Amino acid sequence: MDNIAGNVLGTLVVVLVILFIIFLILRELFCWYWKINESVGLLHEIRDLLAKNQALAVPQGGQARAGMKRCPDCNESNTADTRFCTNCGRDLSAPQTLPSASISM
């Protein structure tokens, strides 16, 4: 009788360990999938907010709004207090220099 009880108890322990391992694997997969979906949702929200911000920054005519200035290199709209262009990095505080024309005789 003790042998049968020992076999049943041993089998029960093995089954419980296997079920626990399966539970941990499924839990890990679920958490990974949930994190990926949450990240994708946040990326979509950021994209939409950036698109809305870009639409507000540059009106239909393509001119910069009041308090905004355009980069002479890439034509990116920047806020008035921005020192460097947010797109190409050009120093916006430096005066714009025109190329000098040389006349040769």
Residue pairs with C-beta under 8 A, 6 or more apart in sequence:
57 65
57 68
57 77
58 64
58 77
59 65
64 70
64 77
65 77
67 79
67 80
68 77
68 78
68 79
68 80
69 77
69 78
69 79
69 80
69 82
69 92
70 76
70 77
70 78
71 78
71 85
71 87
71 88
71 90
71 92
72 90
72 96
73 85
73 88
73 90
74 85
74 87
74 88
74 90
76 85
76 86
76 87
76 88
78 85
78 86
78 92
82 92
83 91
83 92
83 93
84 90
84 91
84 92
85 92
